[in-house]
Structure formats: C-alpha cells, structure tokens
Amino acid sequence: MMSLPPERICPTLDNLLYNASYRTYTLTGLIRVDPLMATIFSTTVGGQAQSIVGPD
C-alpha cells in the first residue's frame, strides 16, 4: 500500500497546501516588508531634508 511516493498519492492536496503556504508567506512578507520600506523611505527623505536644511 505504501510503496507509492507521497506526491503520487494526493498531488492535488499537496498543490493546495503549497499554494496556500506560498500565499500566506507572500502576504506576511508584504506585511513585514511594508513598514520596513516605509521606515527606510522616511529615514532617507528625512536625512535628505536635514542635509538640505542644515547648511542654511
């Protein structure tokens, strides 16, 4: 009974689990990266604004 490899027993379920985990990973990745990019962007813009205003 167990001579078949696991991916040949239920490929549909395997694909569904893979797609679900990939989407979840992408979603959490976007949620985690977005604040990081916002912080980097605001820090960069803030640094440029300070360097422009500083000499005056």
Phi and psi in degrees as GROMACS dihedral restraints (atoms count N, CA, C in turn):
[ dihedral_restraints ]
;  ai    aj    ak    al  type     phi  dphi    fc
    3     4     5     6     1   -95.3    20    10
    4     5     6     7     1    22.0    20    10
    6     7     8     9     1   -78.8    20    10
    7     8     9    10     1   -21.8    20    10
    9    10    11    12     1   -73.5    20    10
   10    11    12    13     1   144.0    20    10
   12    13    14    15     1   -66.4    20    10
   13    14    15    16     1   152.7    20    10
   15    16    17    18     1   -58.3    20    10
   16    17    18    19     1   -37.9    20    10
   18    19    20    21     1   -68.8    20    10
   19    20    21    22     1   -18.9    20    10
   21    22    23    24     1   -89.7    20    10
   22    23    24    25     1   -13.1    20    10
   24    25    26    27     1   -75.5    20    10
   25    26    27    28     1   -48.2    20    10
   27    28    29    30     1  -145.6    20    10
   28    29    30    31     1    76.5    20    10
   30    31    32    33     1   -67.4    20    10
   31    32    33    34     1   -30.4    20    10
   33    34    35    36     1   -65.7    20    10
   34    35    36    37     1   -46.5    20    10
   36    37    38    39     1   -63.0    20    10
   37    38    39    40     1   -39.8    20    10
   39    40    41    42     1   -62.0    20    10
   40    41    42    43     1   -43.5    20    10
   42    43    44    45     1   -65.6    20    10
   43    44    45    46     1   -40.1    20    10
   45    46    47    48     1   -63.3    20    10
   46    47    48    49     1   -44.0    20    10
   48    49    50    51     1   -64.3    20    10
   49    50    51    52     1   -40.5    20    10
   51    52    53    54     1   -64.1    20    10
   52    53    54    55     1   -46.4    20    10
   54    55    56    57     1   -63.4    20    10
   55    56    57    58     1   -41.6    20    10
   57    58    59    60     1   -64.7    20    10
   58    59    60    61     1   -44.0    20    10
   60    61    62    63     1   -68.1    20    10
   61    62    63    64     1   -35.8    20    10
   63    64    65    66     1   -66.0    20    10
   64    65    66    67     1   -44.2    20    10
   66    67    68    69     1   -65.1    20    10
   67    68    69    70     1   -41.2    20    10
   69    70    71    72     1   -62.9    20    10
   70    71    72    73     1   -42.0    20    10
   72    73    74    75     1   -63.5    20    10
   73    74    75    76     1   -42.4    20    10
   75    76    77    78     1   -65.2    20    10
   76    77    78    79     1   -42.8    20    10
   78    79    80    81     1   -63.9    20    10
   79    80    81    82     1   -48.4    20    10
   81    82    83    84     1   -66.5    20    10
   82    83    84    85     1   -32.5    20    10
   84    85    86    87     1   -63.7    20    10
   85    86    87    88     1   -42.9    20    10
   87    88    89    90     1   -65.4    20    10
   88    89    90    91     1   -41.1    20    10
   90    91    92    93     1   -64.9    20    10
   91    92    93    94     1   -36.2    20    10
   93    94    95    96     1   -80.7    20    10
   94    95    96    97     1   -33.9    20    10
   96    97    98    99     1   -78.1    20    10
   97    98    99   100     1   -32.7    20    10
   99   100   101   102     1   -59.0    20    10
  100   101   102   103     1   -51.8    20    10
  102   103   104   105     1   -62.3    20    10
  103   104   105   106     1   -33.7    20    10
  105   106   107   108     1   -64.9    20    10
  106   107   108   109     1   -45.8    20    10
  108   109   110   111     1   -65.4    20    10
  109   110   111   112     1   -37.5    20    10
  111   112   113   114     1   -63.9    20    10
  112   113   114   115     1   -39.9    20    10
  114   115   116   117     1   -65.6    20    10
  115   116   117   118     1   -45.0    20    10
  117   118   119   120     1   -63.0    20    10
  118   119   120   121     1   -42.8    20    10
  120   121   122   123     1   -64.1    20    10
  121   122   123   124     1   -47.8    20    10
  123   124   125   126     1   -66.5    20    10
  124   125   126   127     1   -35.7    20    10
  126   127   128   129     1   -66.3    20    10
  127   128   129   130     1   -42.0    20    10
  129   130   131   132     1   -66.2    20    10
  130   131   132   133     1   -46.1    20    10
  132   133   134   135     1   -65.2    20    10
  133   134   135   136     1   -41.8    20    10
  135   136   137   138     1   -62.8    20    10
  136   137   138   139     1   -41.3    20    10
  138   139   140   141     1   -64.3    20    10
  139   140   141   142     1   -40.5    20    10
  141   142   143   144     1   -66.7    20    10
  142   143   144   145     1   -41.8    20    10
  144   145   146   147     1   -63.9    20    10
  145   146   147   148     1   -41.3    20    10
  147   148   149   150     1   -65.5    20    10
  148   149   150   151     1   -40.1    20    10
  150   151   152   153     1   -70.4    20    10
  151   152   153   154     1   -29.6    20    10
  153   154   155   156     1   -75.4    20    10
  154   155   156   157     1   -42.2    20    10
  156   157   158   159     1   -78.2    20    10
  157   158   159   160     1   -30.4    20    10
  159   160   161   162     1   -53.5    20    10
  160   161   162   163     1   -55.2    20    10
  162   163   164   165     1   -60.4    20    10
  163   164   165   166     1   -32.4    20    10
